[in-house]
């Protein structure tokens, strides 16, 4: 691989585009390959075995593009699959969104002796305790309040706006118990949530620092590439973004523009069948027969 | 196959259990194999190509059980995949939930010259126009109002009760435009929705006939088995229900009891990998090599 190799950004669907967008802002000359597993989304209610299988297939499929870095731009997949996937692909540089988010949360908590940090995320991310581990490793004395907020993703996917009373009610229901317990910091522990960041900030109040892990993740990727000597110079012009999806729905292109902030090319459809063929466990006898 | 052969009931997840329950009430001596594709749910936002692939895999996997009938207990899968699946498995008896629902809706519309029939369903079911076709074939002069209601499934899957203000607000938002246009009949065009039937009936008012297609579907299955001479007698005692899932989450067993009305055995986990192996297109050379 070389500084010109692409960065892979993987997600269950659209949410990871908030991370891709942040990476484009920090590394405007890099090419990004974005994979949205839209045939099998969401990941947030599913188990580690299932999500790890899906991520393994996606990386196996995209590997021939010789990526200089792979970002698992989905909190659920980071929480459930990152350690297993790293050990299965030891020659690839792979990062997730939870460590950068945890680091930013601890920094935002500042000097307070025992800060209270709220984290909203999918059920699977909450159950995994990945945020507890990542935050407590950096700061032992922090009170953590985790809250699964499973309706936020479908609300965003439906395309509801922030003036919709149902959106406000859902956020108030989820956030009020955290506000009552006086959180100092709120981590948006799902890459979809930054779409509603302004409304969330308004509900929790200006004193609460709201952490968007996509932003932190992009800076983390830049740091990793810099230290590996893989930053791409600005002589090449603007980088490209190319998308892959497993369900070929016109929805993707429409909603994607809302996430990334500009029009994108039509994504390439990769059927789940194709993923399974690429990622089937090696069967030496069969291979010889072919 | 024989009268003792099982009935297969297929769904993306839990919703089809409302149909399985109705089948158990109508055919209490029959064995049911229920398949919930929990690793890849929901189907309601996905395309025909994707959903047809999933249903093909599931039927290929369960086929060795020699089913006397297959019910696609999911409106989205019925709308997107039933005709293709029927032609791929010509020796199997396969039915869905839309024809029985449409038949019941037309019957409920009664003698009114131009009845107004509302249908709430997933985005994919609405887009497919399957309900329009099924109702207009039976009754040309009916005004149909279709409404995608994508949040209802995640609301039910989250386990929210009918006294939750967000559940009431979501249903009111979705149903009010139908009430204003004076529907005579409302079809619950998704097998999850009967869980909220009482609240839906309260919101639309007692004059509107609310159709639960699961009930109609069960009667349709009984009729088909009777005419094929495949009804199972009562000498064998109560039938069993055995569940299969693609994501092995403890959620399934817990929420399933809410749908089926009693405790069920732990489901058997069938990984999507296993499904792909069973359903890979035949490759004669490879088969010889094995």
Interface residues (C-beta under 8 A of the other chain):
Chain A: X38 X39 X40 X45 X46 X47 X49 X50 X53 X150 X151 X154 X155 X157 X158 X165 X166 X169 X170 X173 X246 X247 X248 X249 X251 X271 X272 X273 X276 X277 X280 X285 X286 X288 X289 X290
Chain B: X38 X39 X40 X45 X46 X47 X49 X50 X53 X150 X151 X154 X155 X157 X158 X165 X166 X169 X170 X173 X246 X247 X248 X249 X251 X271 X272 X273 X276 X277 X280 X285 X286 X288 X289 X290
